[in-house]
Amino acid sequence: MTTDIHLDYLSEQLGPQGHPTSFQLRCPDHFNFAYDVVDRLASLSPERRALRWSDDQGGRADYSFADLAELSDRAASFLSDLGIGPGDRVMLALRRQAEFWWVILGLHKIGAVAAPATHLLKAEDLVYRFEQAEVAAVLATSQGGLADEIDQACAQLRRPPLKLSSPGQRPGWIDFAAGLAAAGPWDRPRQAPSLTDPMLLYFTSGTTGAPKMVTHDFSYPIAHLPTAKYWQKVESDSLHLTVSDTGWGKAVWGKLYGQWLMEACVDVYDFDHFDPAGLLDHLVEAEVTSFCAAPTVYRFLIGCDLAAWDLSRLRHCSIAGEAMNPVVYETFRQRTGLELKEAFGQTETTAVVMTPHWLETKAGSMGQPSPAYQVALLTPDGSEAEPGQEGEICLRTDAGRPLGLFAGYLGDPELTAQVWHDGYYHTRDLAVQDKDGYLWYVGRVDDMIKTSGYRVSPFEVESVLLRHPAVRECAVTGVYDELRGLAIKATIVPHDGFSPTDELARQIQSFVKQRTAPYKYPRQVEFVTALPMTVSGKVRRAEIRRRDEALTAV
């Protein structure tokens, strides 16, 4: 039985085709996702499946909303007994373990702050995060080497956080499973968190500078209703899979808030190493109905013989995380009959621009501005860009902070003011809007290249490069040139079977020349075995630029 509880938080204006022409989000005072959505569903539909977990070793478990209500109560009780209270920050580094879901709900029930983190962090990363966020406790996977890194980090701290391990025991750590099993009952506190209290803290892995601490308050989950309902086309009978480690913001975009507001089941596929064929096997075996992943994942999927898998249960696919290359879109559509629907957002926001499921896709476009925000493309002088003119994606805030926009960078009002001023939040991402209202990604403000008087978007050139059969990954940057000021440079990871020769570089240069304006082709090509990446998988173009500048200075 479904209850349509999402309608308590969402009102729609429908057009003649039955699709929303606009919508409005509502957030009640003292809203708490754990109590008001999960516990409520546990009361109304206790046996309804909420979470399907499986791994690449044959493990499998299902959890109902009643299970999650009980387990999150136990987590809240156990963590509270350890001294975790409202406002305390607890790091969760659990990969794709099922415990993540009831622990984050338990923290919401306490009024504590969940700080998801990736298992890829090293001791130096952890020291910075523990100190900057004043982390009170860390619950981490005991699999892999993360626990060793945490021990090394804690040894450098004057006040290390409590350490909880899952699964199993570890010297000097608290066994989370044992504590959960012994936990007493939990009663909802009389003093509920305020809507403006911090609920989530994410460290962004920016392509330049130290990670920033993004905070979201207790109203944030409701802002993901459009994410799930309109973009991912999640319905009450959906089994939705978003490919993401729980340490990234994308996990709560696609594995938690919006999906459970729609009363759907979240699919979790826990794997050690990404294998496109294994992922396709899982989509078939689990009968996944809606799927979301980054363009990189889709690039690997179209490298497989998709006809060998029965994907007939798959009804809808979406894509986000970086700008989509049109070649990926066209190839996937031709082989599966499914369109990829793109969206754009940041850790600081929800989906700002999206291609909802009913909107015609323009391959390579992010879609249209979400009615959840007032989106403006601003030129450097602060005026709004005309159609076809490049502008920075900004969100109006002069009438108040919209649901979904972050509350600020923790402990850094100056950094917050750099991107949030004069009635706008500045994303630092550039786009162009066409005559039909679709937005096309250009690049980060700091990544634009000015060569011979022309402004060139790295993404635009990278999109052409990725169409060449020899190019597996690439990054485009500007490199010093005495004549042009900056010249276009392509740093390329070649596909297996292609030798990184001067002849291949010339072929790639010619390929780009034939497909875009001549000033955009890479005058320098460097072949590498790997690109420098952030821990979230974004290319660090700034690192490539610094390395090239150092070589030029020698």
Helices and strands as residue ranges (DSSP letters): G 5-8, E 10-14, E 20-25, H 33-33, I 34-39, H 40-44, E 49-55, E 60-64, H 65-81, E 89-93, H 99-110, E 113-116, H 123-133, E 137-141, H 146-154, E 162-166, E 174-175, H 176-181, E 198-204, E 212-217, G 220-224, H 225-226, I 227-231, E 239-242, H 249-254, H 257-261, E 265-270, H 276-286, E 290-293, H 295-301, G 306-308, E 316-319, H 326-336, E 340-345, E 351-354, E 368-369, E 375-378, E 390-396, E 408-409, H 413-419, E 420-421, E 424-433, E 439-444, G 445-447, E 449-451, E 454-456, H 458-465, E 471-481, E 485-494, H 502-513, G 518-520, E 524-527, H 541-553
